[in-house]
Amino acid sequence: MKTLILNGSPRPQGDTAALIQAFREGLKGEIWQIDAYRMNVSPCVDCRACMRGGGCRIQDDMEQIYQAAAEADVLAIASPLYFSTLTGPLLSLCSRFQALYAARRRGIVLPGPEKAGVALLVGGGSTKDPSCALHTAAIILRELGAQVWGQAVSLRTDKLPAAQDQAALAEAREMARGLSRLCGE
């Protein structure tokens, strides 16, 4: 089983990292993690090269992300919630998946296995409803060929850090174990 985690958090030891770590503990197989804040990835510039069949004309770290996404059995979108949605750098990175969408519209079947998709989200302060971010994550996962399989969410992290949110941590671990069983690991 190969898992790709798209991490939208700027904090390597923050709340999102705690949920990712719990998720990783339950996984089997190969795990790749892409940290949106640390990658050299430009957002889509809507040049339409991909719509004309030329693929994405921007040459940057996205090439390795396309490859990892194609090979993955499991795709995870992990992010803190900023104004109730995914972080800007993660959304910018995901905007580049437009090239994959354009390929499918031209009838090109994307390579790789069927995929399961999950969302790992954390939010503090006034965040009471993660539905906007979950909806956005579901759209991204669907465009990457993944069926949404589950979610783990830790809210009110300003009062209870995700690393102490036993329910969310257990949910992330159990979701990973279920995916490992599903993929025969």
C-alpha positions in Angstrom: 0.0 0.0 0.0 1.3 3.5 -0.9 -0.1 6.5 0.9 0.4 10.1 -0.2 -0.3 12.8 2.5 -0.8 16.3 1.2 0.0 18.5 4.2 -1.2 22.1 4.3 0.2 23.1 7.6 3.1 25.5 8.1 3.9 24.1 11.5 6.0 20.9 11.6 5.1 20.2 15.2 1.6 21.7 15.2 -1.9 20.3 15.6 -2.1 19.0 12.0 1.2 17.2 12.5 -0.3 15.4 15.6 -3.2 14.1 13.6 -0.9 13.1 10.7 1.3 11.2 13.1 -1.6 9.3 14.5 -2.8 8.5 11.0 0.7 7.3 10.0 0.9 5.0 13.1 -2.0 2.9 11.7 -0.7 2.7 8.1 1.2 -0.1 6.5 3.4 0.2 3.4 5.1 3.2 1.9 4.2 6.7 3.0 5.0 9.9 1.2 4.3 13.3 2.7 4.2 16.5 0.7 4.4 19.7 2.8 2.8 22.4 0.7 4.6 25.2 2.6 8.0 23.7 1.8 7.6 22.8 -1.8 8.5 24.8 -4.9 5.1 24.7 -6.5 3.5 27.6 -8.3 -0.3 27.9 -8.5 -2.2 27.2 -11.7 -2.0 30.3 -14.0 -4.9 29.2 -16.2 -2.8 29.3 -19.3 -4.9 26.4 -20.8 -1.9 24.4 -22.0 -3.2 21.4 -20.3 -6.6 21.8 -22.0 -4.9 21.8 -25.3 -3.1 18.5 -24.5 0.3 19.9 -23.6 0.2 19.0 -19.9 1.2 21.6 -17.4 3.7 24.1 -18.7 5.0 25.1 -15.3 8.2 23.1 -14.4 8.6 22.8 -10.6 8.2 20.3 -7.8 4.7 19.4 -9.0 6.2 16.8 -11.4 7.1 14.5 -8.4 3.7 15.2 -6.8 1.9 14.1 -10.0 3.9 10.9 -10.0 3.2 10.2 -6.3 -0.5 10.8 -6.7 -0.7 8.4 -9.7 1.0 5.6 -7.7 -0.8 6.1 -4.4 -3.5 3.7 -3.2 -4.5 6.2 -0.4 -4.6 10.0 -0.7 -4.8 12.1 2.5 -5.5 15.8 2.6 -4.3 17.2 6.0 -4.8 20.9 6.9 -5.5 23.4 9.6 -8.6 25.3 8.9 -8.1 29.0 7.9 -11.5 30.8 7.7 -13.1 27.4 7.7 -11.2 26.0 4.7 -7.9 24.5 3.6 -4.8 26.7 3.8 -3.8 28.8 0.8 -0.5 27.0 -0.1 -2.4 23.6 -0.1 -5.1 25.1 -2.3 -2.5 26.5 -4.6 -0.7 23.2 -4.9 -4.0 21.4 -5.5 -4.9 24.0 -8.2 -2.2 22.3 -10.3 -4.2 19.1 -10.4 -6.2 21.0 -13.1 -3.8 19.3 -15.6 -5.1 15.9 -14.5 -8.7 17.1 -14.8 -7.9 18.3 -18.3 -6.4 15.0 -19.3 -9.5 13.1 -18.2 -11.7 15.6 -20.1 -9.7 14.6 -23.2 -10.4 11.0 -22.6 -7.1 10.1 -21.1 -7.4 7.5 -18.3 -5.0 8.3 -15.5 -2.6 5.6 -14.5 -2.5 3.9 -11.1 -4.7 2.0 -8.7 -8.1 2.8 -7.5 -7.7 5.1 -4.5 -9.2 5.8 -1.1 -9.2 9.4 0.1 -9.3 10.8 3.6 -9.3 14.2 5.2 -7.4 15.1 8.4 -8.4 18.5 9.6 -7.8 20.7 12.7 -9.3 24.0 13.7 -9.2 26.3 16.6 -10.9 29.5 17.7 -14.3 30.1 16.1 -14.1 27.0 13.8 -17.2 25.0 14.7 -18.1 23.5 11.4 -15.5 21.9 9.1 -18.0 21.2 6.3 -16.6 23.8 3.9 -13.1 22.3 4.1 -14.4 18.7 4.0 -16.4 19.6 0.8 -13.3 21.1 -0.8 -11.1 18.1 0.2 -13.8 15.8 -1.2 -13.7 17.6 -4.6 -9.9 17.5 -4.7 -9.9 13.8 -3.8 -12.5 13.0 -6.4 -10.6 14.8 -9.1 -7.5 12.7 -8.2 -9.6 9.5 -8.7 -10.2 8.8 -5.0 -13.4 7.7 -3.3 -13.8 9.5 0.0 -13.3 6.9 2.7 -13.2 8.8 5.9 -12.2 11.8 8.0 -10.6 12.7 11.3 -11.3 16.2 12.7 -10.0 17.9 15.8 -11.8 21.2 16.5 -11.3 23.8 19.3 -7.5 23.2 19.3 -7.0 26.5 21.0 -8.6 24.8 24.1 -7.5 21.2 23.5 -4.5 20.7 21.3 -4.9 17.9 18.7 -2.1 16.0 20.4 -4.4 15.7 23.4 -7.7 15.1 21.5 -7.9 11.4 22.2 -11.1 10.9 20.1 -9.6 12.5 17.0 -6.3 10.7 17.4 -8.1 7.3 17.8 -10.2 8.1 14.8 -7.1 8.8 12.6 -5.4 5.6 13.8 -8.5 3.4 13.2 -9.1 4.9 9.8 -5.5 4.1 8.8 -5.8 0.6 10.1 -9.0 0.1 8.2 -7.3 1.4 5.0 -4.5 -1.0 5.6 -6.9 -3.9 5.9 -8.8 -2.7 2.8 -5.6 -2.6 0.7 -4.6 -6.1 2.0 -1.7 -5.0 4.1 
